[in-house]
Amino acid sequence: MVADHIPQEVIEEVRRRSDIVEVISEYLPLKGSGGNYKALCPFHSEKTPSFTVTRQKQIFHCFGCGVGGNVFHFIMKYEHLSFPEAVASLAHRFGVSLPKGRLRAAMSEAETHKDQLYRLNEMAAEYYHKTLLSTAQGEKARAYLKQRGVNARSVELFKLGYAPASWDGLVRYGAERGFSPQALVEVGLVKAREQGPGFYDRFRDRLMFPIANAMGRVVALGGRLLENLPDAPKYLNSPETTIYKKGQLLYGLHLTKHAIRRAGQVLIVEGYLDLISVFQAGIENVVATLGTALTRSHVQVLKAYANEAVLVFDGDNAGRSAALRGKEYFLQEHRRYFLPGAHLSSLKGALEGDLHAKVVLLPAGHDPDTLVQREGRDGLLKRVRQAQPFMEFVFDAEAEGHDLGSVQGKLAYVRKLLPLVTTMTNQVERTEYLSELVKRTGIAPAALADELHRLKQGAKPAANDGVAYYFPGLGPERLLVQLLLTHRSWIPYARLQVPADFLQEPLLRAILQALYRLASERGDFDIATLLEALADERCRDLVARLVLESVGDEAVQQQIDDCLVALQRRQIEAQLKRLKEDMHEAEGRGDMVQLAHLQQQFAQLRRTLTRRGRAAP
């Protein structure tokens, strides 16, 4: 158990300081007051908020997908962390000291391995940063940054570095700090020589950009050549590892997520220096992709922070193509992410949980970096305000690839766009874009409507991202557990009359066992403590749901007694059924002694059942 390694009093102190409403509001725009707050669930797609956070009980629960738990479980699920990592993250944030040796011992082998990968990347980032700032070798990179307009604050904030031209600088730096070359090979920072023994640095003579996850831990590095070489890539990134998946990470998010949440809008650019220039100009609600096209995972991440995304790409064909590739996630996944339409509709998108997308294509020859250098902050913001709604951008971009003066060109254009219109659940929007297709192609509205209907009939329903847990009523089992969760002073009373194994449903049985155990060991305890005692995520989800459902405070003992009697009756009835089967077998064998004994037990249980029936209301 984790608590065997991290003292329970330390865990409780971290939880006490980590108000769940305060923590979750850093990730989601909670709405509400007093004790209960709501938001759209970040763990599944929904239109109406069903994700509930209660300050009094310090738990969260989604009534849509069933996920729930305390503040540690939210961080674990949202940030994909282990329990020790979640405790450490919140402890660091709220100023609680952790015993590092015991924290390391609490980690599994896989978690320890991940921690090693983090430390390797952080060591390399430190080496490159020091080399940039304080060595003669770094002068070349310092001059380049000055020429690009990157100031000292940005160098420090983004921990920029320089990989010198030497072949083994990082190898030697790592060895001095106890990191083997073989370990550095695993994270792609060092390569084994193809001929002969030894290792050499993968990044050489490059400006280095540490790549961090949303929590700010370095997971990889990217390097840019200072001088273009014919046989070397201009940009080179670390290979993917268990802690680095480039299709899931966005550069700079750990520094910009709070600004994105405040603005409700995120600017998406393509390069490291694009982001740094935009950020340095005072536009901090920005992220960059990591040398890859925008992915579904990127959109899912950004959906948790903003309701509007503005793609700010180069105005050349490559930039247009990069923006157009986003249609797979902004349009085909419309019900999850995108509400096309005019600017005012972004408010509706925010309420419904969609990520409203727009596009800014910059003048030819410019990228966000050069545009900010030329026009400044106000110039870029003006273009962002004039951004084209994504659906309109798609209509225009696809028109360029089709001859709308020919019948075949019109048909191809319509067949390309109608499937996108099909995904729209809003009738007004479908009508608006059908009208736009009519205007652009001259095809009769009735013909388009028929084709749209045909496509809708053949379309498969969208799959739900969330895995919903549907917990059956289970009568007295469910009610008893729910009552004891709410009125924990009655747990000793229930424990004396009904063992936990009387419950047939495994999740409810595990919860009741934990309630009995905690009441015996600790006396009084809160729900957050119970959640930590439950290893099964499904149990935690169910506890959160039952606690947030109203059970009432009237005649609590009578309700508990009713549940206890019902469970005892069910147990006796099961015993009677087994005795009947045993008596039938004894009679078949001709074992009259055994039969008489079983009949005596049967009669005694029947009398007990009759008494239970009279006691029941």
URCOR-V24994 format. One line per field, one symbol per residue. ss: DSSP state (a for helix, b for strand, c for the rest). phi: phi as a letter, one per 40 degrees, with the letter a starting at -180 (. if undefined). burial: b if it has 16 or more other ideal C-beta (glycine too) atoms within 10 Angstrom, else e. A space follows every 10 residues. Layout:
ss: ???
phi: ???
burial: ???
//
This chain:
ss: caaacccaaa aaaaaaacca aaaacccccc bbbccbbbbc cccccccccc bbbbccccbb bbcccccbbc aaaaaaaaac ccaaaaaaaa aaaaccccca aaaaaaccaa aaaaaaaaaa aaaaaaaaaa aaaaccccaa aaaaaaaccc caaaaaaccc bbbcccccaa aaaaaacccc aaaaaacccb bbccccccbb bccccbbbbb bbcccccbbb bbbbbccccc ccccbbbccc bccbcccccc bcaaaaaaaa aaacbbbbbc caaaaaaaaa cccccbbbcc cccccaaaaa aaaccccbbb bbbcccaaaa aaaaacaaaa cccaaaaccc ccccaaaaaa aacccbbbbb bccccccaaa aaaaaaaaaa aaaaaccbba aaaaaaaaaa ccccccaaaa aaaaaaaaaa aaccccaaaa aaaaaaaaaa acccaaaaaa aaaaaaaacc cccccccccc ccccaaaaaa aaaaaacaaa aaaaaaacca aacccaaaaa aaaaaaaaaa aaccccaaaa aaacccaaaa aaaaaaaacc cccccaaaaa aaaaaaaaaa aaaaaaaaaa aaaaaaaaac caaaaaaaaa aaaaaaaaaa aaaaacc
phi: .dccbcddcc dcccccccdc ccccccbbcc biagcbbbac ccbacabbdb cbbbcccfbb abccbgcaib cccccdcccf bccdcccccc cccbgbcbcc ccccccccdc cccdcccdcc cccccccccc cccbbcccdd ccccccccgc ccccdcccfc abcccccbcc dcccccbgbc dccccccgcb bcccbgchba cccbfbcbbc bbcccgccba bbbbccbcbc bbccbbbdcc bcbbbccbbb cgcccbcccc cccgabcbbb bdcdcccccc chbccabbcb gbccbccdcc ccdcbabbbb cbbdcccccc cccccccdbc bcbdccbbbc icdccccccc ccgcbcbbbb bcddgbbdcc ccccbgdccc ccccccdcdd ccccdccccc cbcccbcccc cccccccddc cdcccccccd cccccccccc bgcddccccc cccccccccc ccccccccbb ccdffccccc ccccccbccc cdccccbbcc cccccdcccc cccccccccc cbgcabcccd ccccccdccc dcddcccccc bgbcfccccc cdcccccccc cccccccccd cccccccccg cccccccccc cccccccccc ccccccc
burial: ebeeebeeeb beebbeebeb bebbbebbbb eeeeeebbbb bbbbbbeebb bbbbeebbbb bbbbbbbbbb bbbbbbbbee bbbbbbbbbb beebebebee eebeebbeee beebbebbbb bbbbbbbbbe bbbeeebbeb bbeebeeebb eeebbeebbb bbbbeeebbb bebbeeeebe bebbebbbbb eeeeeeeebb bbbbbbbbbb bbbbbebbbb bbbbebeeee eeeeebbbee bebbebebbb bbbbbbbebb bebbbbbbbb bbbbbbbbbb bebbbbbbbb eebbbeebbb bbbbbbbbbb bbbbbbeebb ebbbebbebb bbbbbbbbbb beeebbeebb ebbbbbbbbb bbeeebbbbb bbeebeeeeb eebbeebbbb bbbbbebbbe ebeeeeeeeb ebbbeebbeb bbbbebeebb ebbbeebbeb bebeeeebee bbeeeeeeee eeeeebeebe eeeeebbbbb bbbbbbbbeb beebbeebeb ebbebebbbb bbbbbbebbe eeeebebbbb bbbbeebbbb bbbbbbbbee eeeeebeebb bbbbbbbbbb beeeebeebe ebbeebeeee eeeebeebee ebeebeeeee ebeeeee
//
